[in-house]
Amino acid sequence: MTTLEENAGPVHDPTTDYNIFDPQFVRDPYPTMHEIRESGCPIAHSNRWGGSWFPTRYDDVVAIAQEHEIFTSRDIVVVPRASAYTEDAYADVAAPPITSDPPDHHWHRRLILPVFAPQAVAKYEQSTRELCNTLIDKFVKNGEADAATDYAQQIPVRVIATMLGVPLEMSDEFTSWVRGVLEIGLTDPKARLENRINIVSFFKEQLEDRKANPREHDLITDLLNSGDQYPVTDQYVLGVCNLMLVAGIDTTWSAIGSSLWHLAQHPEHRRQLRDNPDLWPTAVEELLRAYSPVTMARIVDRDTEFQGCPMRAGDRILMSFPAANRDPRQFENPNEVVLDREHNRHVAFGSGIHRCAGSNLARLELRVALQVWLERIPEFSLADPASVTWAGGQVRGPRVCRVRF
Amino acid sequence: MRVRVDQASCQGQQMCSIAAPEVFGSDELGHATVLIAGDLPAELHGKARRAQANCPEDAIIIEA
């Protein structure tokens, strides 16, 4: 394992030495992705952070995502866990189905898909709208707000808490745990483990509670009782709860934040959405394409050559859906946001058997959050563009984004 | 023009129902279904083609 200093030093050639945690890359990764994509080596490799491959072309990312037997999901974080922190009391609790491979994957996914089908998530639209309005009530008279912390960050965590039937007052703690695992934890294994244990112990109590007091129309109760088709274990249900937090919160909050950051700078797009509400479904897909928040990882199962790259068993691959979604071979003028883009085969939610299970919920939250914001605050701009900060690595989005209105 | 969904390829991206909500829907798992069994009216041909082009899984089949 390289030292922190070696991981963080200056990058001379991104095709052989990229650093996804480099502050410049976190702020604006697209020029580096472009440089790698258009080089003679569009699948870059770097020894930093445990070593990884970084495909940047759409076709390569999609091909790897769909080849799930060779490119497995036995680990999906972009940095390997430090060995001192791999053993924890809940080591058998993963995040199914995102961390599952076939054959378990089939049932792990089959049991949760009905919860996230478009017609199933539609019932959260009204409460999400009310939530967004309540958040805006708190700051609308101030003439300014932080679109990331006062708004975007507050929405998905409450939607997920509602789905899981756990107290909304836990929202701040959930947010801090998720950041501990996915944001701070990516480069700080101790924080990662502590927060992971917070999440799993919290849900372990919830499981015991549901076993003692089953509830009607309750996701955790339903999951515990779904064993007539597949042997459902506590580890599986705990894993799903863990997944809903780590996959359902900062991802969607990042997409909402990036979209507001974009709209703050594009009055013509705000106008377009106001004048033509039919545009919403297409516009949401375009914002997801242009500001895809999520990068997953895959682990190579066996030595294989992919597009001339000698990949070894155990190698890590960064599944950069953001890079794929800006490939000019697939998208005309990929760096431009075109709200009525007709051909948009984006893979913001991945591709293949691990397509994001919560994609329909994420779309709904993103659309409603932006609609309510524009209804209440039709005109706004960045208060100080230089003060915007971003999180990067596995999930990219603004963490501070002050706007004036 | 008729459309089909290759269920072995469909992963429930729902890009088809976004591009052509008159033509594609969703089953209980969120996988695509075809809402119009027979020939599509001509005014939906463009949307059906867009649905096919936007599917990252290549799961939409169009029979002319």
Interface residues (C-beta under 8 A of the other chain):
Chain A: V62 Q66 R110 L113 P114 F116 A117 P118 Q119 A120 P281 T282 E285 E342 H343 N344 R345 H346 V347 F349 S351 G352 I353 R355 S359 N360
Chain B: Q11 G12 Q13 Q14 M15 S17 I18 S26 D27 E28 L29 G30 R50 A53 N54 C55 P56 E57
